[in-house]
Amino acid sequence: MIKPIEKIIDLGDGRSITIETGKLAKQADGSVVVKMGNTYLLATVVSAKEAKADVDFMPLSVEYKEKFASVGRFPGGFTKREGRPSDYEILVSRLVDRALRPLFPDDYHAETFVTVNLISADSEVLPDALAGLAASAALAVSDVPFNGPISEVRVARINGELKVNPMASELKEADLDIMVGATMDNIMMVEGEMDEVSEAELLEAMKFAHDAIKDHCRVQLELMELVGKTEKREFCHEENDEELRQKVWSETYDKALAVARSCNANKHERQDAFDAICDEYIANNYAEDAEDIPVGLIKKYYHDVEKEAVRRVILDEGIRLDGRKTNEIRPIWSEIDYLPGPHGSAVFTRGETQSLTTVTLGTKMDEKIIDDVLVKGVDRFLLHYNFPPFSTGDARPARGISRREIGHGNLAHRALKRMLPDEFPYVVRIVSDILESNGSSSMATVCAGTLALMDAGVQIKKPVSGIAMGLITDKDSDKYAILSDILGDEDHLGDMDFKVTGTKDGITATQMDIKVDGLSYEVLENALEQARAGRMHILGKITETISEPREDFKPHAPRIVTLRIPKEMIGAVIGPGGKIIQEIQATTGSVIVIEEDGDCGVVDISADNAESIEKATERINAIVAVPEVGKVYKGKVKSIVPFGAFVEIIPGKDGLLHISEIEWRRLEKVEDVLKEGEEVEVKLIEIDQRTGKLKLSRKVLLPRKEKAKE
């Protein structure tokens, strides 16, 4: 039996995390098993020894995969095996990737694959909070160069108390739920949702998470020492020409500064001006027919020139690429009810970023079925974000949904979901199509989503706005600039992308990626305060367009009425083989869905007009009605027997109308008065307490003729 090397992280509350290496997947460059309770994650890393030719970036792939066997389940579908990654798996992969990617050496370009598999699952121990730790630990026990370690933890506030990696059941009571990724010294990534918390509360949670992460990193360093992997592999993945670098800088830097100062608000014109500088350098220094022009190196060095020029103009002169001040928001215009077909629609445009967003209201039949490894259920609020190539002027085909689109849609979903009304009977789908993009498209989705929901008549609790913040720091001093409502170039060339959404009363969601070391909490605090001011400005623009939700849904939106019936009456409404409920739907034009909820049956009746709903409601109320002695019913004669007639007074409930109770006079034959199928008014005069049989009378509703005197 192989004895693995183990290190234990004590969480301080009786729980612990074990990192084990040396037992599984030993041919990978690094592999670990991270255990907490019955949740086991196997993380591996494999990195090529050499980089491919002409690769000047970090080709990192991070995959998080869940095995259905980890909980003793079969996968769905015909093949009965794991298929394409679920949205949840993609989101966890992104969480890990975003924390790892900035920490590889800038000149390390070998293909690197990090894979994290859930191989055993505990419904109470959430694996997403352990995936970052597992990936980092696998790198720590490998010889792959990495400026870590890192770890990721979930912090939730439950009944006013912050807790690291809480149990799944505890999260139901959390009003703050964030994931934080960090090194020993610096926070790298934050993402989460919350119930309108303050900036100070969010910052407190981030600090709390970082304190726990420091212990995780310390244990990984100890594990690295134990396995003898403190020395990482040597590599040389870049060929540089220092003379060429200096020449490119000397001939292009001043020109790039001039373009950065030009305050051109048009993205394409500005980029064309930057590109022309590089093209001019090549034309001035190389003949048209020259061979072996080092175009790749020139463009690489010129990119550094462009980046430094933009950053210096912002830091030294306070000038942004489009001429705005650091805290200034781009011009905003918005419009609701733009499309007549959807149940709600809005256009939100901020600068050169535009979202066309629709809202569709559906019934229970439209719920999304979730069949993940750890979660089985339904989702009643869907938000889909689409980023077509034309939104940035790219001439390329659209090939399915990208991980980025899933990630941005999830952020907007988190921003809005807690503002939906409680006990809302509708399934809601928001679709944001980005028609133009120059930064902050996910935040435009939040704003357009708020507008479209209010246009649809959804009584959201409060409007939500969002803003993306950027940061430019000076590596040689403590100078920095926080940028509100960043452009795409400011995101690409800057040191932080910090998205914050919220209402007038607090933050509802956040996502942050930091690309530099040593970012202080003071900077984060200032960024949050500047973000709050920006959110309030944008919120004001939203409420200028529509200040509160429409009072009612649009005429073509479905209507839903919810009834609660006794649980034992569900079968009566459905009928044998679904006969009764199908007949009600067919005759009334409604859609009826029934499900159990404790001791009740919840009946959702939906239709596109009030008359259909009213008819269906009457039918169901009649079925579940309890017969009352003394009440008069309009029933239908179902059958005739020699001693009377059986009359259906409410659907599925017949009573005996004895021949003696039909009229005051003596009848020889029931058929002399009644026929099958005939409607007749009767009174319920008795319910047999032993058998439950109903006794009806017609004659008590008729005037009694006086007998003639002799």
JOFENSUL-V193605 format. One record per residue. N is the residue number from 0. RES is the residue in one letter. PHI is phi as a letter, one per 40 degrees, with the letter a starting at -180 (* if undefined). OMEGA is omega as a letter, one per 30 degrees, with the letter a starting at -180 (none if undefined). BURIAL is b if it has 9 or more other C-alpha atoms within 8 Angstrom, else e. Layout:
N;RES;PHI;OMEGA;BURIAL
N;RES;PHI;OMEGA;BURIAL
//
This chain:
0;M;*;l;e
1;I;c;l;e
2;K;c;a;e
3;P;c;l;e
4;I;c;a;b
5;E;b;l;b
6;K;b;a;b
7;I;b;l;b
8;I;b;l;b
9;D;c;a;b
10;L;c;l;e
11;G;g;a;e
12;D;b;a;e
13;G;g;l;e
14;R;b;l;e
15;S;a;l;b
16;I;b;l;b
17;T;b;l;b
18;I;b;a;b
19;E;b;l;b
20;T;a;l;b
21;G;g;a;b
22;K;b;a;b
23;L;b;l;e
24;A;f;a;e
25;K;c;l;b
26;Q;c;l;e
27;A;c;l;b
28;D;c;l;b
29;G;a;l;b
30;S;a;l;b
31;V;a;l;b
32;V;b;l;b
33;V;b;a;b
34;K;b;l;b
35;M;a;a;b
36;G;g;l;e
37;N;c;l;b
38;T;c;l;b
39;Y;b;l;b
40;L;b;l;b
41;L;b;a;b
42;A;b;l;b
43;T;b;l;b
44;V;b;l;b
45;V;b;a;b
46;S;b;l;b
47;A;c;a;e
48;K;c;a;e
49;E;b;l;e
50;A;c;l;b
51;K;c;a;e
52;A;c;l;e
53;D;g;l;e
54;V;c;a;e
55;D;b;l;e
56;F;a;l;e
57;M;c;a;b
58;P;c;a;e
59;L;c;l;b
60;S;b;l;b
61;V;b;a;b
62;E;b;l;b
63;Y;b;a;b
64;K;b;l;b
65;E;b;l;b
66;K;c;l;b
67;F;c;l;b
68;A;c;a;b
69;S;c;l;b
70;V;b;l;b
71;G;g;a;e
72;R;b;l;e
73;F;c;l;e
74;P;c;l;e
75;G;c;l;e
76;G;g;a;e
77;F;c;a;e
78;T;c;l;e
79;K;f;l;e
80;R;a;a;e
81;E;c;a;e
82;G;b;a;e
83;R;c;a;e
84;P;c;l;e
85;S;c;l;e
86;D;d;a;e
87;Y;c;l;e
88;E;c;l;b
89;I;c;a;b
90;L;c;l;b
91;V;c;l;b
92;S;d;l;b
93;R;c;l;b
94;L;d;a;b
95;V;c;a;b
96;D;d;a;b
97;R;c;l;b
98;A;c;a;b
99;L;c;a;b
100;R;d;a;b
101;P;c;a;e
102;L;b;l;b
103;F;c;l;b
104;P;d;a;e
105;D;d;a;e
106;D;b;l;b
107;Y;c;a;b
108;H;b;l;b
109;A;c;l;b
110;E;d;a;b
111;T;b;a;b
112;F;b;l;b
113;V;b;a;b
114;T;b;l;b
115;V;b;a;b
116;N;b;l;b
117;L;c;a;b
118;I;b;l;b
119;S;a;a;b
120;A;b;l;b
121;D;b;a;b
122;S;c;a;e
123;E;c;a;e
124;V;b;a;b
125;L;c;a;b
126;P;c;a;b
127;D;c;l;e
128;A;c;a;b
129;L;b;a;b
130;A;c;l;b
131;G;c;l;b
132;L;c;a;b
133;A;c;a;b
134;A;c;a;b
135;S;c;l;b
136;A;c;l;b
137;A;c;l;b
138;L;c;a;b
139;A;c;a;b
140;V;c;l;b
141;S;b;l;b
142;D;b;l;b
143;V;c;l;b
144;P;c;a;b
145;F;a;a;b
146;N;c;l;e
147;G;b;g;e
148;P;c;l;b
149;I;b;l;b
150;S;a;l;b
151;E;b;l;b
152;V;b;l;b
153;R;c;l;b
154;V;b;l;b
155;A;b;l;b
156;R;b;a;b
157;I;b;a;b
158;N;f;l;e
159;G;g;a;e
160;E;b;l;e
161;L;c;a;b
162;K;a;l;b
163;V;c;l;b
164;N;f;a;b
165;P;c;l;b
166;M;c;a;b
167;A;d;a;b
168;S;c;a;e
169;E;c;a;b
170;L;c;a;b
171;K;c;a;e
172;E;b;a;e
173;A;c;l;b
174;D;b;l;b
175;L;a;a;b
176;D;a;a;b
177;I;b;l;b
178;M;b;a;b
179;V;b;l;b
180;G;b;a;b
181;A;a;l;b
182;T;c;l;b
183;M;d;a;b
184;D;b;a;e
185;N;b;l;b
186;I;c;a;b
187;M;b;a;b
188;M;a;l;b
189;V;b;l;b
190;E;a;l;b
191;G;i;a;b
192;E;b;a;b
193;M;a;a;b
194;D;c;l;b
195;E;f;l;b
196;V;c;l;b
197;S;c;l;b
198;E;c;a;b
199;A;c;l;e
200;E;c;l;e
201;L;c;l;b
202;L;c;l;b
203;E;c;l;e
204;A;c;l;b
205;M;c;l;b
206;K;c;l;e
207;F;c;l;b
208;A;c;a;b
209;H;c;l;b
210;D;c;l;e
211;A;c;a;b
212;I;c;l;b
213;K;d;l;b
214;D;c;l;b
215;H;c;a;b
216;C;c;l;b
217;R;c;l;b
218;V;c;l;b
219;Q;c;l;b
220;L;c;l;b
221;E;c;l;e
222;L;c;l;b
223;M;c;l;b
224;E;c;a;b
225;L;c;a;e
226;V;c;l;e
227;G;g;a;e
228;K;b;l;b
229;T;c;l;e
230;E;c;a;e
231;K;c;a;b
232;R;c;l;e
233;E;c;a;e
234;F;a;l;e
235;C;a;a;e
236;H;b;a;b
237;E;b;l;e
238;E;b;a;e
239;N;b;l;e
240;D;b;a;e
241;E;c;l;e
242;E;c;l;e
243;L;c;l;e
244;R;d;a;b
245;Q;c;a;e
246;K;c;l;e
247;V;c;l;b
248;W;c;a;b
249;S;c;a;e
250;E;c;a;b
251;T;b;a;b
252;Y;c;a;b
253;D;c;l;e
254;K;c;l;b
255;A;c;l;b
256;L;d;a;b
257;A;c;l;e
258;V;c;l;b
259;A;c;l;b
260;R;c;a;b
261;S;c;l;b
262;C;f;l;b
263;N;c;a;b
264;A;c;a;e
265;N;c;a;e
266;K;d;a;b
267;H;c;l;e
268;E;c;a;e
269;R;c;l;b
270;Q;c;l;e
271;D;c;l;e
272;A;c;l;b
273;F;c;a;b
274;D;c;a;e
275;A;c;l;e
276;I;c;l;b
277;C;c;l;b
278;D;c;l;e
279;E;c;l;e
280;Y;c;a;b
281;I;c;a;b
282;A;c;a;b
283;N;c;a;e
284;N;b;a;e
285;Y;b;l;e
286;A;c;a;e
287;E;d;a;e
288;D;c;a;e
289;A;c;l;e
290;E;c;l;e
291;D;f;l;e
292;I;c;a;e
293;P;c;a;e
294;V;c;a;e
295;G;d;l;e
296;L;c;a;b
297;I;c;a;b
298;K;c;l;b
299;K;c;a;e
300;Y;c;l;b
301;Y;c;l;b
302;H;d;l;e
303;D;c;l;e
304;V;c;a;b
305;E;c;a;b
306;K;c;a;b
307;E;c;a;e
308;A;c;a;b
309;V;c;a;b
310;R;c;a;b
311;R;c;a;b
312;V;c;l;b
313;I;c;a;b
314;L;c;a;b
315;D;c;a;e
316;E;b;l;e
317;G;g;a;b
318;I;b;l;b
319;R;c;a;b
320;L;d;a;b
321;D;b;l;b
322;G;g;a;b
323;R;c;l;b
324;K;c;a;e
325;T;c;a;b
326;N;b;a;b
327;E;c;l;b
328;I;c;l;e
329;R;c;l;e
330;P;d;a;e
331;I;b;l;b
332;W;b;a;e
333;S;a;a;b
334;E;a;l;b
335;I;b;l;b
336;D;f;a;b
337;Y;c;a;e
338;L;b;a;e
339;P;c;a;e
340;G;c;a;e
341;P;c;l;b
342;H;c;l;b
343;G;a;l;b
344;S;a;l;b
345;A;a;l;b
346;V;b;l;b
347;F;b;a;b
348;T;b;l;b
349;R;b;a;b
350;G;g;l;b
351;E;b;l;b
352;T;b;a;b
353;Q;b;l;b
354;S;b;l;b
355;L;b;a;b
356;T;b;l;b
357;T;b;l;b
358;V;b;l;b
359;T;b;l;b
360;L;b;a;b
361;G;b;a;b
362;T;b;l;b
363;K;d;l;b
364;M;c;a;e
365;D;c;l;e
366;E;d;l;b
367;K;c;l;e
368;I;c;l;e
369;I;b;l;b
370;D;b;l;e
371;D;c;a;e
372;V;c;a;b
373;L;b;a;e
374;V;b;l;e
375;K;b;a;b
376;G;i;a;e
377;V;b;l;e
378;D;b;a;b
379;R;b;l;b
380;F;b;a;e
381;L;b;l;b
382;L;b;a;b
383;H;b;a;b
384;Y;b;a;b
385;N;b;a;b
386;F;b;a;b
387;P;c;a;b
388;P;d;a;b
389;F;c;a;b
390;S;c;l;b
391;T;b;l;e
392;G;g;a;e
393;D;c;l;e
394;A;c;l;e
395;R;a;a;e
396;P;c;l;e
397;A;c;a;e
398;R;b;l;e
399;G;g;a;e
400;I;c;a;e
401;S;c;l;e
402;R;c;l;b
403;R;c;l;e
404;E;c;l;b
405;I;c;l;b
406;G;c;a;b
407;H;c;l;b
408;G;c;l;b
409;N;c;l;b
410;L;c;l;b
411;A;c;l;b
412;H;d;l;b
413;R;c;a;b
414;A;c;a;b
415;L;b;a;b
416;K;c;a;e
417;R;c;l;e
418;M;c;l;b
419;L;c;a;b
420;P;c;l;b
421;D;c;l;e
422;E;f;a;e
423;F;c;a;e
424;P;c;a;b
425;Y;c;l;b
426;V;c;a;b
427;V;b;l;b
428;R;b;l;b
429;I;b;l;b
430;V;b;l;b
431;S;b;l;b
432;D;b;l;b
433;I;c;a;b
434;L;c;l;b
435;E;a;l;b
436;S;a;l;b
437;N;a;l;b
438;G;g;l;b
439;S;g;a;b
440;S;c;l;b
441;S;c;l;b
442;M;c;l;b
443;A;c;l;b
444;T;c;l;b
445;V;c;a;b
446;C;c;l;b
447;A;c;l;b
448;G;c;l;b
449;T;d;a;b
450;L;c;a;b
451;A;c;l;b
452;L;c;l;b
453;M;c;l;b
454;D;c;a;b
455;A;c;a;b
456;G;g;l;b
457;V;c;a;b
458;Q;c;l;b
459;I;c;a;b
460;K;c;l;e
461;K;a;l;e
462;P;c;a;b
463;V;b;l;b
464;S;b;a;b
465;G;a;a;b
466;I;a;l;b
467;A;b;a;b
468;M;b;l;b
469;G;b;a;b
470;L;a;l;b
471;I;b;l;b
472;T;b;l;b
473;D;b;a;b
474;K;c;a;e
475;D;b;l;e
476;S;a;l;e
477;D;c;l;e
478;K;c;l;e
479;Y;a;l;b
480;A;b;l;b
481;I;c;a;b
482;L;b;l;b
483;S;c;l;b
484;D;f;a;b
485;I;c;l;b
486;L;c;l;b
487;G;c;l;b
488;D;c;l;b
489;E;c;l;b
490;D;c;a;b
491;H;c;a;e
492;L;c;a;b
493;G;c;a;b
494;D;b;a;b
495;M;a;l;b
496;D;b;a;b
497;F;b;a;b
498;K;b;a;b
499;V;b;l;b
500;T;b;l;b
501;G;i;l;b
502;T;c;l;b
503;K;c;a;b
504;D;b;l;e
505;G;i;a;b
506;I;c;l;b
507;T;b;l;b
508;A;a;l;b
509;T;a;l;b
510;Q;a;a;b
511;M;b;l;b
512;D;b;a;b
513;I;b;a;b
514;K;b;a;e
515;V;b;l;e
516;D;c;l;e
517;G;g;l;e
518;L;c;a;b
519;S;c;l;e
520;Y;c;l;e
521;E;c;l;e
522;V;c;l;e
523;L;c;l;b
524;E;c;l;b
525;N;c;l;b
526;A;c;l;b
527;L;c;l;b
528;E;c;l;b
529;Q;c;l;b
530;A;c;l;b
531;R;c;l;e
532;A;c;l;e
533;G;c;l;b
534;R;c;a;b
535;M;c;l;b
536;H;c;a;e
537;I;c;l;b
538;L;c;l;b
539;G;c;l;e
540;K;c;l;b
541;I;c;a;b
542;T;c;l;b
543;E;c;a;e
544;T;c;l;b
545;I;a;a;b
546;S;c;l;e
547;E;a;a;e
548;P;c;l;b
549;R;d;a;b
550;E;c;a;e
551;D;b;l;e
552;F;c;l;b
553;K;c;a;e
554;P;d;a;e
555;H;c;l;e
556;A;c;l;b
557;P;c;l;b
558;R;b;l;b
559;I;b;l;b
560;V;b;a;e
561;T;b;l;b
562;L;b;l;e
563;R;b;a;e
564;I;b;l;b
565;P;d;a;b
566;K;d;a;b
567;E;c;a;e
568;M;c;a;b
569;I;d;a;b
570;G;c;a;e
571;A;c;l;b
572;V;c;a;b
573;I;c;a;b
574;G;g;a;b
575;P;c;a;e
576;G;g;a;e
577;G;g;a;e
578;K;c;a;b
579;I;c;a;b
580;I;c;l;b
581;Q;c;l;b
582;E;c;l;e
583;I;c;l;b
584;Q;c;a;b
585;A;c;a;e
586;T;c;a;e
587;T;b;a;b
588;G;g;a;e
589;S;b;l;b
590;V;b;a;e
591;I;b;l;b
592;V;b;a;b
593;I;b;l;b
594;E;a;l;e
595;E;c;l;b
596;D;a;a;e
597;G;g;a;e
598;D;c;a;e
599;C;b;l;b
600;G;b;l;b
601;V;b;a;b
602;V;b;l;b
603;D;b;l;b
604;I;b;a;b
605;S;b;l;b
606;A;a;a;b
607;D;c;l;b
608;N;a;a;e
609;A;c;a;e
610;E;c;l;e
611;S;c;l;b
612;I;c;a;b
613;E;c;l;e
614;K;c;a;b
615;A;c;l;b
616;T;c;l;b
617;E;c;a;e
618;R;c;a;b
619;I;c;l;b
620;N;c;l;e
621;A;c;a;b
622;I;c;a;b
623;V;c;a;b
624;A;c;l;e
625;V;c;a;e
626;P;d;a;e
627;E;b;l;e
628;V;c;a;b
629;G;g;a;e
630;K;c;l;e
631;V;c;a;e
632;Y;b;l;b
633;K;c;a;b
634;G;b;a;b
635;K;b;l;b
636;V;c;a;b
637;K;c;l;b
638;S;a;a;e
639;I;b;l;b
640;V;b;a;e
641;P;d;a;e
642;F;c;l;e
643;G;i;a;b
644;A;b;l;b
645;F;c;a;b
646;V;b;l;b
647;E;c;a;b
648;I;c;l;b
649;I;b;a;b
650;P;d;l;e
651;G;g;a;e
652;K;b;l;e
653;D;b;l;b
654;G;b;l;b
655;L;c;l;b
656;L;b;a;b
657;H;c;a;b
658;I;d;a;b
659;S;c;a;b
660;E;b;a;b
661;I;c;l;b
662;E;a;l;b
663;W;c;l;b
664;R;c;l;e
665;R;c;l;e
666;L;b;l;b
667;E;c;a;e
668;K;b;l;e
669;V;c;a;b
670;E;c;l;e
671;D;c;a;e
672;V;b;a;e
673;L;b;l;e
674;K;b;l;e
675;E;c;a;b
676;G;g;a;e
677;E;c;l;e
678;E;c;a;e
679;V;a;l;e
680;E;c;l;b
681;V;b;l;b
682;K;b;l;b
683;L;c;a;b
684;I;b;a;b
685;E;a;l;e
686;I;b;l;b
687;D;c;a;b
688;Q;c;a;e
689;R;c;a;e
690;T;b;a;e
691;G;g;a;e
692;K;c;a;b
693;L;b;l;b
694;K;b;a;b
695;L;b;l;b
696;S;a;l;b
697;R;b;a;b
698;K;c;a;b
699;V;c;l;e
700;L;c;a;b
701;L;b;l;e
702;P;c;a;e
703;R;c;a;e
704;K;c;l;e
705;E;c;l;e
706;K;c;l;e
707;A;c;a;e
708;K;c;l;e
709;E;c;none;e
//
